[in-house]
């Protein structure tokens, strides 16, 4: 899954997503927030994810978002 695919899939899940540029986006769900970022160049890059969860979160949405982000981290960016 590429960056655009992650953005679209999170949006379909009901998570608000704001893409800051081609390499960074922020998202807010029910009780959680975070950002995804690509660092490096086209040949060597790192996928960085920061996420915060408060005590009042929607469990199903959070778990699904974490699964999608983990899938994005494992995939090769195209």
OpenMM code with the backbone's topology and positions (N, CA, C; nanometers):
from openmm import Vec3, app, unit

residues = "UNK UNK UNK UNK UNK UNK UNK UNK UNK UNK UNK UNK UNK UNK UNK UNK UNK UNK UNK UNK UNK UNK UNK UNK UNK UNK UNK UNK UNK UNK UNK UNK UNK UNK UNK UNK UNK UNK UNK UNK UNK UNK UNK UNK UNK UNK UNK UNK UNK UNK UNK UNK UNK UNK UNK UNK UNK UNK UNK UNK UNK UNK UNK UNK UNK UNK UNK UNK UNK UNK UNK UNK UNK UNK UNK UNK UNK UNK".split()
positions = [
    Vec3(0.0849, -0.1172, 0.0000),
    Vec3(0.0000, 0.0000, 0.0000),
    Vec3(0.0899, 0.1240, 0.0000),
    Vec3(0.0595, 0.2168, -0.0889),
    Vec3(0.1379, 0.3397, -0.0935),
    Vec3(0.0739, 0.4466, -0.0045),
    Vec3(0.1380, 0.5634, 0.0008),
    Vec3(0.0948, 0.6733, 0.0867),
    Vec3(-0.0479, 0.7172, 0.0535),
    Vec3(-0.0773, 0.7308, -0.0759),
    Vec3(-0.2107, 0.7732, -0.1192),
    Vec3(-0.3158, 0.6685, -0.0815),
    Vec3(-0.2815, 0.5413, -0.0976),
    Vec3(-0.3733, 0.4339, -0.0609),
    Vec3(-0.4034, 0.4327, 0.0876),
    Vec3(-0.3013, 0.4585, 0.1699),
    Vec3(-0.3216, 0.4651, 0.3146),
    Vec3(-0.4153, 0.5799, 0.3492),
    Vec3(-0.3945, 0.6950, 0.2865),
    Vec3(-0.4797, 0.8111, 0.3116),
    Vec3(-0.6255, 0.7799, 0.2771),
    Vec3(-0.6489, 0.7219, 0.1613),
    Vec3(-0.7850, 0.6905, 0.1177),
    Vec3(-0.8501, 0.5867, 0.2088),
    Vec3(-0.7749, 0.4848, 0.2471),
    Vec3(-0.8302, 0.3785, 0.3309),
    Vec3(-0.8632, 0.4294, 0.4708),
    Vec3(-0.7758, 0.5121, 0.5290),
    Vec3(-0.8063, 0.5708, 0.6594),
    Vec3(-0.9290, 0.6604, 0.6520),
    Vec3(-0.9415, 0.7373, 0.5442),
    Vec3(-1.0575, 0.8244, 0.5267),
    Vec3(-1.1857, 0.7416, 0.5190),
    Vec3(-1.1827, 0.6304, 0.4468),
    Vec3(-1.2997, 0.5415, 0.4374),
    Vec3(-1.3352, 0.4792, 0.5712),
    Vec3(-1.2376, 0.4700, 0.6604),
    Vec3(-1.2589, 0.4146, 0.7934),
    Vec3(-1.3218, 0.5173, 0.8877),
    Vec3(-1.3305, 0.6427, 0.8436),
    Vec3(-1.3878, 0.7477, 0.9270),
    Vec3(-1.2837, 0.8288, 1.0017),
    Vec3(-1.1581, 0.8135, 0.9651),
    Vec3(-1.0490, 0.8889, 1.0260),
    Vec3(-1.0261, 1.0146, 0.9425),
    Vec3(-1.0136, 1.1284, 1.0086),
    Vec3(-0.9856, 1.2537, 0.9373),
    Vec3(-0.8370, 1.2582, 0.9037),
    Vec3(-0.8048, 1.2804, 0.7771),
    Vec3(-0.6659, 1.2793, 0.7307),
    Vec3(-0.6347, 1.4116, 0.6618),
    Vec3(-0.5183, 1.4675, 0.6954),
    Vec3(-0.4685, 1.5874, 0.6291),
    Vec3(-0.3299, 1.5563, 0.5760),
    Vec3(-0.3142, 1.5659, 0.4447),
    Vec3(-0.1833, 1.5422, 0.3851),
    Vec3(-0.1106, 1.6759, 0.3774),
    Vec3(0.0036, 1.6869, 0.4469),
    Vec3(0.0786, 1.8113, 0.4529),
    Vec3(0.1641, 1.8320, 0.3287),
    Vec3(0.2203, 1.7236, 0.2758),
    Vec3(0.2977, 1.7259, 0.1516),
    Vec3(0.3059, 1.5825, 0.1005),
    Vec3(0.3917, 1.5551, 0.0034),
    Vec3(0.4012, 1.4192, -0.0525),
    Vec3(0.4642, 1.3196, 0.0440),
    Vec3(0.5185, 1.3684, 0.1545),
    Vec3(0.5926, 1.2809, 0.2448),
    Vec3(0.5389, 1.2786, 0.3874),
    Vec3(0.4348, 1.3550, 0.4162),
    Vec3(0.3866, 1.3629, 0.5537),
    Vec3(0.2363, 1.3861, 0.5580),
    Vec3(0.1683, 1.3115, 0.6475),
    Vec3(0.0261, 1.3336, 0.6691),
    Vec3(-0.0062, 1.3137, 0.8162),
    Vec3(-0.1114, 1.3793, 0.8580),
    Vec3(-0.1607, 1.3670, 0.9955),
    Vec3(-0.3015, 1.3115, 0.9912),
    Vec3(-0.3382, 1.2396, 1.0977),
    Vec3(-0.4716, 1.1810, 1.1043),
    Vec3(-0.5269, 1.1912, 1.2453),
    Vec3(-0.6599, 1.1981, 1.2538),
    Vec3(-0.7296, 1.2056, 1.3820),
    Vec3(-0.8498, 1.1135, 1.3744),
    Vec3(-0.8586, 1.0237, 1.4707),
    Vec3(-0.9721, 0.9329, 1.4794),
    Vec3(-1.0467, 0.9551, 1.6092),
    Vec3(-1.1292, 0.8606, 1.6465),
    Vec3(-1.2078, 0.8699, 1.7694),
    Vec3(-1.1194, 0.8339, 1.8889),
    Vec3(-1.0545, 0.9353, 1.9462),
    Vec3(-0.9708, 0.9140, 2.0642),
    Vec3(-0.8248, 0.8876, 2.0346),
    Vec3(-0.7817, 0.9073, 1.9129),
    Vec3(-0.6404, 0.8893, 1.8794),
    Vec3(-0.6004, 0.9852, 1.7675),
    Vec3(-0.4722, 1.0112, 1.7602),
    Vec3(-0.4192, 1.1002, 1.6568),
    Vec3(-0.2760, 1.0591, 1.6278),
    Vec3(-0.2280, 1.0971, 1.5101),
    Vec3(-0.0900, 1.0638, 1.4767),
    Vec3(-0.0486, 1.1206, 1.3440),
    Vec3(0.0706, 1.0812, 1.3021),
    Vec3(0.1216, 1.1234, 1.1727),
    Vec3(0.2086, 1.0141, 1.1134),
    Vec3(0.2118, 1.0097, 0.9824),
    Vec3(0.2955, 0.9180, 0.9056),
    Vec3(0.3874, 1.0029, 0.8188),
    Vec3(0.5123, 0.9585, 0.8088),
    Vec3(0.6095, 1.0381, 0.7345),
    Vec3(0.7098, 0.9468, 0.6654),
    Vec3(0.7476, 0.9839, 0.5448),
    Vec3(0.8548, 0.9166, 0.4718),
    Vec3(0.9799, 1.0028, 0.4858),
    Vec3(1.0873, 0.9448, 0.5379),
    Vec3(1.2132, 1.0175, 0.5550),
    Vec3(1.3210, 0.9526, 0.4704),
    Vec3(1.4009, 1.0311, 0.4023),
    Vec3(1.5102, 0.9782, 0.3217),
    Vec3(1.4935, 1.0157, 0.1762),
    Vec3(1.5531, 0.9333, 0.0890),
    Vec3(1.5417, 0.9586, -0.0547),
    Vec3(1.4690, 0.8422, -0.1210),
    Vec3(1.4613, 0.8415, -0.2523),
    Vec3(1.3833, 0.7388, -0.3225),
    Vec3(1.4396, 0.5989, -0.3050),
    Vec3(1.5703, 0.5868, -0.2930),
    Vec3(1.6300, 0.4532, -0.2799),
    Vec3(1.6325, 0.4045, -0.1354),
    Vec3(1.6602, 0.4945, -0.0427),
    Vec3(1.6654, 0.4580, 0.0986),
    Vec3(1.5758, 0.5500, 0.1781),
    Vec3(1.4753, 0.4933, 0.2399),
    Vec3(1.3833, 0.5744, 0.3178),
    Vec3(1.3362, 0.4962, 0.4390),
    Vec3(1.2832, 0.5682, 0.5349),
    Vec3(1.2278, 0.5108, 0.6568),
    Vec3(1.0843, 0.5602, 0.6684),
    Vec3(0.9963, 0.4731, 0.7090),
    Vec3(0.8575, 0.5109, 0.7319),
    Vec3(0.8404, 0.5327, 0.8827),
    Vec3(0.8163, 0.6561, 0.9189),
    Vec3(0.8048, 0.6940, 1.0586),
    Vec3(0.6583, 0.7161, 1.0938),
    Vec3(0.6140, 0.6573, 1.2042),
    Vec3(0.4764, 0.6738, 1.2503),
    Vec3(0.4788, 0.7151, 1.3966),
    Vec3(0.4069, 0.8205, 1.4264),
    Vec3(0.3867, 0.8638, 1.5644),
    Vec3(0.2366, 0.8571, 1.5898),
    Vec3(0.1994, 0.8046, 1.7063),
    Vec3(0.0570, 0.7912, 1.7348),
    Vec3(0.0340, 0.8077, 1.8843),
    Vec3(-0.0710, 0.8813, 1.9188),
    Vec3(-0.1105, 0.8997, 2.0582),
    Vec3(-0.2552, 0.8542, 2.0741),
    Vec3(-0.2826, 0.7902, 2.1862),
    Vec3(-0.4165, 0.7386, 2.2143),
    Vec3(-0.4580, 0.7902, 2.3517),
    Vec3(-0.5799, 0.8439, 2.3623),
    Vec3(-0.6269, 0.8833, 2.4947),
    Vec3(-0.7113, 0.7714, 2.5554),
    Vec3(-0.7587, 0.7916, 2.6757),
    Vec3(-0.8288, 0.6843, 2.7464),
    Vec3(-0.9706, 0.6600, 2.6939),
    Vec3(-1.0248, 0.7524, 2.6185),
    Vec3(-1.1601, 0.7382, 2.5649),
    Vec3(-1.1528, 0.7235, 2.4131),
    Vec3(-1.1231, 0.6028, 2.3658),
    Vec3(-1.1080, 0.5808, 2.2221),
    Vec3(-1.2046, 0.4741, 2.1738),
    Vec3(-1.2302, 0.4772, 2.0438),
    Vec3(-1.3163, 0.3771, 1.9811),
    Vec3(-1.2279, 0.2590, 1.9402),
    Vec3(-1.2407, 0.1486, 2.0108),
    Vec3(-1.1497, 0.0346, 1.9969),
    Vec3(-1.1407, -0.0183, 1.8540),
    Vec3(-1.2532, -0.0440, 1.7900),
    Vec3(-1.2516, -0.1039, 1.6558),
    Vec3(-1.1814, -0.0139, 1.5543),
    Vec3(-1.2098, 0.1165, 1.5604),
    Vec3(-1.1484, 0.2089, 1.4662),
    Vec3(-0.9970, 0.2176, 1.4897),
    Vec3(-0.9553, 0.2222, 1.6159),
    Vec3(-0.8126, 0.2296, 1.6483),
    Vec3(-0.7385, 0.1052, 1.6013),
    Vec3(-0.7927, -0.0117, 1.6291),
    Vec3(-0.7274, -0.1371, 1.5900),
    Vec3(-0.7169, -0.1464, 1.4382),
    Vec3(-0.8214, -0.1122, 1.3675),
    Vec3(-0.8184, -0.1174, 1.2202),
    Vec3(-0.7175, -0.0178, 1.1641),
    Vec3(-0.7134, 0.1037, 1.2210),
    Vec3(-0.6160, 0.2036, 1.1766),
    Vec3(-0.4739, 0.1542, 1.2018),
    Vec3(-0.4478, 0.0934, 1.3163),
    Vec3(-0.3148, 0.0400, 1.3463),
    Vec3(-0.2771, -0.0703, 1.2488),
    Vec3(-0.3724, -0.1551, 1.2136),
    Vec3(-0.3456, -0.2618, 1.1161),
    Vec3(-0.3102, -0.2032, 0.9793),
    Vec3(-0.3845, -0.1021, 0.9360),
    Vec3(-0.3575, -0.0385, 0.8066),
    Vec3(-0.2204, 0.0284, 0.8051),
    Vec3(-0.1863, 0.0958, 0.9129),
    Vec3(-0.0568, 0.1636, 0.9210),
    Vec3(0.0562, 0.0621, 0.9236),
    Vec3(0.0376, -0.0488, 0.9950),
    Vec3(0.1396, -0.1539, 0.9968),
    Vec3(0.1577, -0.2141, 0.8575),
    Vec3(0.0487, -0.2332, 0.7845),
    Vec3(0.0564, -0.2847, 0.6474),
    Vec3(0.1328, -0.1861, 0.5586),
    Vec3(0.1057, -0.0561, 0.5749),
    Vec3(0.1766, 0.0466, 0.4980),
    Vec3(0.3262, 0.0438, 0.5302),
    Vec3(0.3605, 0.0264, 0.6570),
    Vec3(0.5011, 0.0239, 0.6967),
    Vec3(0.5747, -0.0959, 0.6362),
    Vec3(0.5070, -0.2078, 0.6228),
    Vec3(0.5700, -0.3283, 0.5682),
    Vec3(0.5849, -0.3236, 0.4160),
    Vec3(0.4997, -0.2485, 0.3497),
    Vec3(0.5007, -0.2462, 0.2031),
    Vec3(0.6086, -0.1542, 0.1495),
    Vec3(0.6421, -0.1755, 0.0225),
    Vec3(0.7374, -0.0874, -0.0455),
    Vec3(0.6611, 0.0290, -0.1062),
    Vec3(0.7147, 0.1481, -0.0904),
    Vec3(0.6504, 0.2683, -0.1436),
    Vec3(0.6710, 0.2727, -0.2947),
    Vec3(0.5660, 0.3057, -0.3673),
    Vec3(0.5768, 0.3144, -0.5139),
    Vec3(0.5221, 0.4454, -0.5611),
] * unit.nanometer
topology = app.Topology()
chain = topology.addChain("A")
for resn in residues:
    res = topology.addResidue(resn, chain)
    for name in ("N", "CA", "C"):
        topology.addAtom(name, app.Element.getBySymbol(name[0]), res)
